[in-house]
Amino acid sequence: MKNYELTREGEEYSKNGLPERNLVKILQSSPGKSATIDKIANKIKNFNIALKWSLEKGWVSKKGNHLTLLKVPEKTDEEVALKNISEGKDVDENTLKILMQRNLVVKITETYKKAEEELVKSGNVIGELTHDIIRTGLWKSRKFKEANVDVVTKKDWKSSPGKQQPYNQFLWGVRKKLIEMGFKEMAGPLIETEFWNFDALFQPQNHPARDWTQTYSLKYPKEGRLPDKKIVENVKMAHEKGIAGSVGWQYRWDPRKAMQLMPRAHGTCLSARTLAGKPQIPGRYFAIARCYRPDVIDATHGVEFNQTEGIVLDKNLTFKHLLGILKMFAIEIAGAEKVKFLPDYYPFTSPSCQLSALHPELGWIEFGGSGIFREELTRPLGVNVPVLAWGIGIDRLAMFKLKIKDIRELFSRNLEWLREKSMLQ
């Protein structure tokens, strides 16, 4: 065929036989017309190709590491076509299509001719990998010009060495600091049941924060499994009738609603799981958790964000200890110069407060909420000591540290920003 020619691989197969044909020949001469792969693999060039096609064509069977010859085929259409194309003769279109898929035949175009001529001029050594060479497949089975990787660059050349993404580095720095302070890291699933995300935190099932406009939910599967029956009964009691002197929320608790699945809306669900898992007392735990909430995206908000969640358990802890921890976060980790605490309300803490810090351009920014877990939360999970808890939007902490004014820059694809941003100390 004048418009087609064999590739180098096609020329080799036309001369020495297709790999699958060579496999048949070796098995034919083997005792019992069978052999193990490890004995014959190194005798056949492109053994994997030979095995693939011989199995597809039904010439050979494979059981474990053992190959057995099923039949010795007559000369195939592909083998005849390779010879015909080399002689400029016509071949069947279906066979031609198979050979082209196997990269044994290529259509001769002006682009192909030009690329091939350039390769011939260079002694069939590729110095520059061009679009035409890639597109036509001429790079296959060719040699590439050697490159000197030790060459000295110009003094005025500005290097951009690989480094950790600035925000990712900040997160690892926070993790390292907390571990050095004696905190243990908590872990949990990204897709959570409402039981751990809300119910175990003593958040009633009719609370506005559980509305579909405030959280995401899963379409499929819709429900997950509830934990140990004793924990479920304790949480149900706390909601319906109260516990530790509380009167509860005075409604009928629905286990099916608690089973509904959702992307976690905050990291506090990890604290609930940890408390139910018999934590050390005294103990310190933290997590850096990816969270999801419907929100209006702007300079300080996103629909997905990272949250630093932490709890401290001990007999004699007070609210003053909590304020000290929060202040340390804002000043030492984020680099904020001014912080303030404001009274706040959360269904699962009492007393509660909000932490805010002064950004040089955006003004006062809320970092997160905190408080002491209510006994209606801790006791159903088997904990009978005070538990300090906080959930801080670590994305906003990073805004301070990296000196940026738009939270979306943390996930920037701006190469200039990624290259120029200095490494954090």
N, C-alpha and C positions, 0 to 999 in steps of 0.2 A: 504494500500500500504506500503510495507516494507521500501521503500526508501524515504518515505515522512512522516512527522508528523505535527500535529497542533501546531501552535504557542500558546502562552498564550492567545492572543486575540482570536485565533481560537477555543481554548478549551472553553473559556467563551461563545462565540457565539453558539457553539455546545450545550452547557448546557442551556443557557438562551434565545437563539434565536437571529437571525440576527437583527441589529438595525432597518432595514426597515420593518421586520416582526412585531416588537414591535410597530412601528409607526402605522401600519395598525390596530393592535389590539386596540390601544387607540382611533383611529378615529372611529373604528367600534362601540365602546361603547359610543361615544360622541353623543349628540343630533344632529339629522340631518346628522350624520356621517361627521361632519366638526368641526373645531376648529381653534382658532388663535394660532400662533406660540408661543407667550409669555406664553400661558396657559399650553402648553404641553411639551415645550422644556426641562424643568427641570425634567420631568418624564421619559425621555429616555436617557440612557447612550449613548454617542457619537451621539447626535442628528443630527449634521451636516452630518455625514456619512449616517444616516437613511434617511434624507431628500434627499441627493444626489441620492442614489440608488433607492428610491421609485419613484422619479421623472423620472429617466432614464428608469425604468421598466414600467412606465405608471400606477402605482398603485394609485398615488396621483396627484392631480392638485394643483397649487399654484397661488393665485391671491392676490398680495400685501402681507399682513401679514396673509392671510387666507388660510388654507389647507382643501381640500375636498377629501374624499375617493372615488375613481373611481371603484375599484373592489377589491374583496378579493381573492387573488391568491391561487392556490393549492400549495402544498409543492414544492419548487423549486429544481433544480438540485444542486445548491450550498448547500442548507440545507441537502439534502440527502448525498452529497459528504462529508460534514463535519463529519457526523456520520460514513460513510463507512471508511474514513481515520483513524478515531479514533479506528476502529475495525480491521484495517489492510487490508481492502478490496480494490479492484481496483475501479478507477473512470474514467470517461470520460476525455480525454486529454484537451479539450477546457474548461471544467469546472475547471479542475486542474489549468489551466493557469490563469483563472480569480481569483481563490482563492489565488494563489501565488502573483498576482498583488495587491491584497488587504492585503497582508502580513498575511494571515490567515493560510497558509501552507508553509512549508519550506522543501527543499530537504535535506535529511540527508547525509552529507559527512563526511570524516575523520576530516576535519577542523571544521565542525559544532560540531561533537561529542567531539572533544578535547576542544573546547571553552565552550561547555555546561558542561563538566566535571569540568573544572576549576571554573565555576560559582557555581556549586553545592558544591564544596569544600569550597568556600568562603561564603557559606550560601546564595547564589544568590544575593550577594551585590558586585557591581562592584567597585573595588579599583583602578584599572588601566584600562583605555579604550584602549584595544589592537586592532590591525588591524583585527584579526579574529572575535572579538566580533562585530565590526562595519560591517564587510563584511557579516556575517551571520544574522545580524539583531537581535541578542540575547540581545542587549542593551535595546530594547523596553520593556516597562512594568517592568523593573528591577529597583532596588534601587541602588543609588550611595553612596559610602562611604563618610561620611562628612569630609570636609577639614577645618582645623583651619587657617583662613586667618590672624589671629592676632599673629601667631607664630613669634618669634624674629629670624631674620636671623643672619648668621655669620658676625662678624665685618669686615672680609676681603672680603666679597662679594661685588662686584662692581655693583651698581644699574644703570639701564638705564631707568630713568623715561620718560614718554611721554612728548614731547615738540613739539612746532611748527617747521616745516621744516625751516631751516635757511634762504633760499631764500624767502620763503613765508613770514617769519617774517620781512625780510628786506623790502619787498614791503608794508607791513602794516605800517612799521615805516615811509616810505616815504609818504604814504597816510596821516598818522596822522600829520606829520610835515607840509605838505602843507595845511591841513585843519586848523591847528593852526595859519598859516600865513594868513588866510582869504580866501583861495581858495575854490571854490565849485567844486564838482566832476561832470564831464560830463559822459554821457552814450550813447551807441548806439549799433546797431546790428553788429554782427561779420561778417555776409554776407552783403555786401554793394553794391549799384549800382555804376557804373562808374561815374555817375553824382556827387555824394558826394565825391567819392574817388579822382576824377580828375577834372571834368568839373567845379564844383563850386569853385575849387581852381585855376581857370584860367590856367589850364594845357591843351594845345591844344590836339585834338584828334589824331593828327599824331606825338605826342611826343614819342621818343624812349622808355621812361619809361612805356608806355602803351602797348608795344609790348608783345606778349605771352611769350617771353623768360625772361621777367622782372617781370611778375605778373602771378598769377593763375586766372583761371576762372571757372565758374560752368558749368557742362555739362547739368544738369537739376535741377531746371528750369533755363533757360538761361537769362530771363529778369525779372526785377522788375518794380515798379511804379515810375514815376517821381513825384516830390513834387508840391506845389502850382504853378499854371500856370504863375502867375506874376513873381515868382522867376526864373522859367525856361526861360521866355522871356528875363528877365534881363541878365541872364548868356549867353544866345544865343547872345544877342546884344553885350556883352563885348567881346565874341570870334570873332564874324563876323566883327563888325564895330568899336568896342572900346567903352570906357566909361571914364568919368573924364579926358578928354584930350588925351586918348590913341587911337591908330588906330586899336587896336585888333590884331588878328592873320590873318585876311584877308583870310578866307576860309568859306566853307559852313558847318555849324554845323549840326551834325546828331543826332536827338533825340533818334533813335534806338540804336546807340552805347552807348549813355549815360544811357540807360536802362539796359545794360548788367550787370549781377551779378558777383560778385567776392568776395573771402575772402579779407577783407581789407588789403591793403598793408602798411598802416601807420595810426597813430592815428590822423592825421590832418583832416581826414574826420569828426571826432567828433567836431573839432573846427568849421568847416563849418556849421554843423548842429546847433551848439549852436548860432553862429552869425545870422543864419536865424530864430532862435526862439526868437528874441527880448531879448537879454541879458541885464543885468544891466550895466549901465555906470555911474560911473566907476565900473569895475568888474574884478574879477580874477577867472579863471576856469582851471581845470586840469583833466587829465584822465590817467589811467594806462591801456593800451590797448594791447591785444594780436594781433599780426600782422603776415602776411605770405608773403614771397617772395622767388622765386627760387634763390638759392645761393649755393655756394660750402661750405659744412660744414667743419669748422676747429676750431681752438682755440678761434677765436673771431667772428665767423659767424654761423648762423643757418638758416634753412628754415622757422622756426617760432620763434618769439621773442616777448618780451614785450617792449613797448615804452611808455615813459612818455611824454604826450602831454600837453602843457600849453599855455594859452593866457591871456594877460592883456589888458584891454581897458580903455582909459582915454584921455582927451583932450590934455594934455601937455607932453605925453610920448616921449622919444627920444631913439636913439640907445644905448646911454650910460646906460640907465636904464636896457636894455636887457642884456648887458654884465655883469652888476652887479648880475642879477638873475642867469645867467649861472655859474658865478664864485661861487656863493653860493651853487649851486647844486654840483659842482665838489669837493669843499672843505668840506662843512659841511655835505653833505649827503653821498658822496662816500669816503671821507677821503683822497682825492688826495692832494699832497703837491705842485705840479707844474701844471699849466694849461696854455694853449695858445689859441688864437683865430686866425683863418685864413680866408681870404676872400673866399667866395664861391658863387655859383649860384643856385637858385631855381626858377622855373617859377612863384611861388606865393608870393615871398618876395623880397623886395628891400629897403635898402641894406640887404645883407645876410652874414652870417659867420658860420664857423664850429668851434665847441668846441672840443679840444683834451686835454688829461691829460697824465702824465708820469707814466707808470706802472713800478715797480721796476725790473721786469724780461722781459716784452714784449715790453718795450719802449713806444713811444707815441701811444696812442690809441684814435681814433675818437669816441666821445660820441654821437654826433648828430649835426643836423643843426638847424639854427635859422634865424630870421630876422624880419622885419616889413612887415605885410601883405600889398600887393599892393592894391590900391584903386579899381582896376579892379576886385578884389576878394570881398572886403568888401562892396562896394556900391551896387552891384547887390543883396546882401543879406540884405540890409537895414541898414548898419552901416556906420556912417560918421565921426568916430574918429579914431586916430591911434590905431593899434592893434599889440602888441608885441607877437611873436609866436615862439615856439621852440618844437622840437621833439627829445627826447634824448633816446638812447638805454639803458634802465635801467638795462638790463642784464650786460652790461659792467660796469655800476656804481657798481653793486653788486660784480663784480670780485674784485674791489678795496677793498670794505668793508669786504668781506669774505676772502680776501687774497688768491685767487685762480688764476691759470694761464690758465685754459681751461674753456670756457663758458659752455661746456657740463656738467661740474661738478655741475652746479646749479640744474640740474634735475637728479642728481645721485641716483642710487639705492644702492649705497655702504653703508651698514648699519654701518660700522665702522666710515665712514665720518659723517653720519647723527647723530650718537651717540656722537662722540667726539667733533663735532663742538660746540664751546661755544656759549651760548646765546648772542645775540647782545644787547648792552646797548642803 
